[in-house]
Amino acid sequence: MRVLALVNHEVAGPGVFADEVRRQGHDLETWAPASEPLPRPPADYGAVIAFGGGMQVDQEDRHPWLREAFGVLQAAVEHAVPTLGVCLGAQMLARATGGAVGPAAEAECGWRPIQLTEAADDDPLFAGQPRVFEVFQWHSYACELPPGAVALARNDVCLQSFRVGPCAWGVQWHPEVTGGSVAVWARRHRPAPGGVPVPIDLARLDMTISERMDATNADGRALCARFLATAQDA
């Protein structure tokens, strides 16, 4: 299966998802919409995964390539290409399918609990998972549910996951993240609601990474595996 990785920022790539895609024998084709044309039409892919980035979905004037990325995600949904949006990618998917996106009630950084909805009980990505679990967050924007979409997870801050159409999902957290990525983000790319970067205790964060990232990576690879299995069955 050919899998498209839509990479919006050079330090927000596929992470452990790349390992899982290749471990299963699929081809991972990376597309950076800011700097290169889409290699082939969206319908030619077996799956599409859109990743994060420091820009926001309402910054098309500053990042005009966002419009093309929105169009690719819209086309993927229209052609029933299995699609997964991660953090900014989830917000882009929501925007592409008619959902509102804007500043979150608060920025979320680090490990935070989320809760699955009852609709997640029979969802291909979340069936059988714990009702409440912790995920790695790094965002200051959030999305609302697109028309006709199903909410799959929430927390006190915002919608955390949704499914739109038969086979497109958004997750607000970062299941793909690596410890190296977090270290770079904390030093160079902190969420900045209202233009003010959130304060972060770097020493404590580095310690938490060493304690928790292995489990986070295992969860991320498992989520990616469930998505790929669903894509193969589509």
C-alpha positions in Angstrom: 0.0 0.0 0.0 1.3 3.5 -0.8 0.9 5.9 2.2 1.1 9.6 1.8 2.7 11.5 4.7 1.6 15.2 4.6 4.4 16.9 6.4 3.7 20.6 7.3 6.9 21.4 9.2 10.4 20.1 9.0 10.4 19.1 12.7 7.0 17.6 12.8 7.4 14.5 10.6 6.0 11.0 10.8 8.0 9.9 13.8 7.2 6.4 15.0 4.4 6.2 12.4 7.1 5.9 9.7 8.6 2.9 11.5 5.2 1.2 11.7 4.3 1.9 8.0 7.6 0.4 6.8 7.5 -2.5 9.3 4.3 -3.6 7.7 5.9 -3.4 4.2 4.1 -0.3 2.9 5.6 2.5 0.9 5.7 5.9 2.7 5.7 8.8 0.4 6.4 12.2 2.1 4.9 15.4 0.7 5.9 18.9 2.0 3.1 21.1 0.6 5.1 24.3 1.4 7.9 23.4 -1.0 6.9 20.7 -3.6 4.0 19.5 -5.7 1.9 16.6 -4.7 3.5 13.5 -6.2 0.3 11.9 -7.4 -3.5 12.5 -7.0 -5.0 11.7 -3.5 -7.1 8.8 -4.9 -3.9 7.0 -5.9 -2.9 6.4 -2.3 -4.0 3.6 0.0 -3.9 6.0 3.0 -3.1 9.6 3.9 -1.7 10.8 7.2 -1.4 14.6 7.8 1.0 15.6 10.6 1.5 18.7 12.8 3.2 22.0 12.5 3.7 25.4 14.2 1.5 27.3 11.8 -2.3 27.6 12.3 -5.1 26.7 9.9 -6.3 30.3 9.7 -2.9 31.6 8.4 -3.5 31.0 4.7 -2.3 34.5 3.9 1.1 33.8 5.6 1.2 30.1 4.3 -0.8 30.0 1.1 0.1 26.4 0.5 -2.3 25.5 3.3 -5.1 25.9 0.7 -3.7 23.1 -1.4 -3.3 20.9 1.6 -7.0 21.5 2.5 -7.9 20.5 -1.0 -5.9 17.3 -0.8 -7.6 16.3 2.4 -11.0 17.2 1.1 -10.3 15.1 -2.0 -9.1 12.2 0.1 -12.4 12.2 2.1 -14.5 12.5 -1.1 -12.7 9.5 -2.6 -13.0 7.5 0.7 -9.2 7.3 1.0 -8.5 6.3 4.6 -7.1 9.5 6.2 -5.7 10.3 9.6 -5.0 13.9 10.8 -2.6 14.5 13.7 -2.8 17.7 15.8 -2.6 20.4 13.1 -3.4 17.7 10.6 -6.7 17.0 12.5 -7.5 20.7 12.5 -6.8 20.8 8.7 -9.1 17.8 8.2 -11.8 19.4 10.2 -11.5 22.7 8.3 -11.5 20.8 4.9 -14.7 19.0 5.9 -16.6 22.1 7.2 -15.6 22.2 10.8 -14.6 25.4 12.7 -11.1 25.8 14.0 -9.8 28.5 16.3 -7.9 29.1 19.6 -8.4 26.5 22.3 -9.7 27.4 25.7 -6.1 26.9 26.9 -2.8 25.6 25.4 -2.1 22.0 26.2 1.6 20.9 26.5 2.8 17.5 27.8 0.9 14.5 28.9 -2.8 15.0 29.5 -5.8 12.7 30.0 -8.5 12.3 27.4 -11.8 10.3 27.6 -13.3 8.3 24.8 -17.0 8.7 24.0 -19.5 5.9 23.7 -19.2 6.2 19.9 -15.6 5.0 20.2 -16.7 1.6 21.5 -17.1 0.2 18.0 -14.7 2.5 16.2 -12.0 0.7 14.3 -9.2 2.8 15.9 -10.5 2.9 19.5 -12.6 -0.2 20.1 -11.2 -2.1 23.1 -9.1 0.8 24.3 -9.3 2.2 27.9 -12.1 4.7 28.4 -9.6 7.2 29.9 -5.9 7.4 29.0 -3.1 9.9 28.7 -1.7 11.3 25.5 1.0 13.8 24.5 -0.4 17.2 23.7 1.3 20.2 22.0 -1.3 22.7 20.7 -3.0 26.1 21.3 -5.7 25.7 18.6 -8.6 23.2 18.5 -11.4 22.2 16.2 -15.1 21.7 16.5 -16.9 18.7 15.1 -17.4 18.9 11.3 -21.0 18.5 10.0 -22.0 14.8 10.1 -18.9 13.8 12.0 -18.8 11.6 15.1 -17.0 12.7 18.3 -14.7 9.9 19.6 -12.7 11.6 22.4 -12.8 14.8 24.5 -11.2 16.4 27.5 -11.9 19.5 29.6 -10.2 21.7 26.9 -11.6 20.6 23.6 -12.6 17.9 21.2 -9.8 15.4 21.0 -10.8 13.0 18.3 -13.5 12.6 15.6 -14.4 10.5 12.6 -15.8 12.1 9.5 -17.1 10.1 6.6 -16.5 6.4 6.5 -12.8 6.4 7.0 -11.2 9.7 8.0 -10.1 10.4 11.6 -8.6 13.3 13.4 -6.7 13.1 16.7 -5.7 16.3 18.5 -2.7 14.8 20.3 0.6 13.5 19.0 0.7 9.7 18.8 3.7 9.9 16.4 5.9 12.0 18.5 9.5 11.1 19.5 11.6 12.2 22.5 13.9 14.1 20.1 11.0 16.0 18.6 9.7 17.1 21.9 13.1 18.3 23.0 13.3 20.5 19.9 9.7 21.7 20.1 10.2 22.8 23.7 13.2 24.8 22.9 12.2 26.3 19.5 8.5 25.8 18.9 6.4 26.3 22.0 2.6 26.9 21.6 2.1 30.6 21.9 -1.5 31.6 22.5 -1.9 35.3 21.9 1.7 35.4 20.8 3.1 34.5 24.2 5.0 31.2 24.4 3.8 28.9 27.2 6.4 28.5 30.1 8.0 25.1 30.2 10.3 23.6 32.8 12.9 22.1 30.4 14.7 20.0 33.0 11.4 18.5 34.2 10.2 17.9 30.7 13.4 16.1 29.7 13.1 13.8 32.8 9.4 13.1 31.9 10.4 12.2 28.3 12.9 9.6 29.6 10.3 8.2 31.9 7.2 8.1 29.6 8.2 8.2 25.9 8.7 4.5 25.4 5.1 3.8 26.5 3.9 6.7 24.4 5.7 5.4 21.3 4.3 1.9 21.8 0.8 3.4 22.0 1.5 5.5 18.9 2.7 2.5 16.9 -0.3 0.5 17.9 -2.7 3.3 16.8 -0.9 3.6 13.5 -1.2 -0.2 13.1 -4.9 -0.1 13.7 -5.3 2.7 11.1 -3.2 0.8 8.5 -5.3 -2.4 9.1 -8.4 -0.4 8.5 -6.9 1.2 5.4 -6.1 -2.2 4.0 -9.6 -3.4 4.5 -11.2 -0.3 2.9 
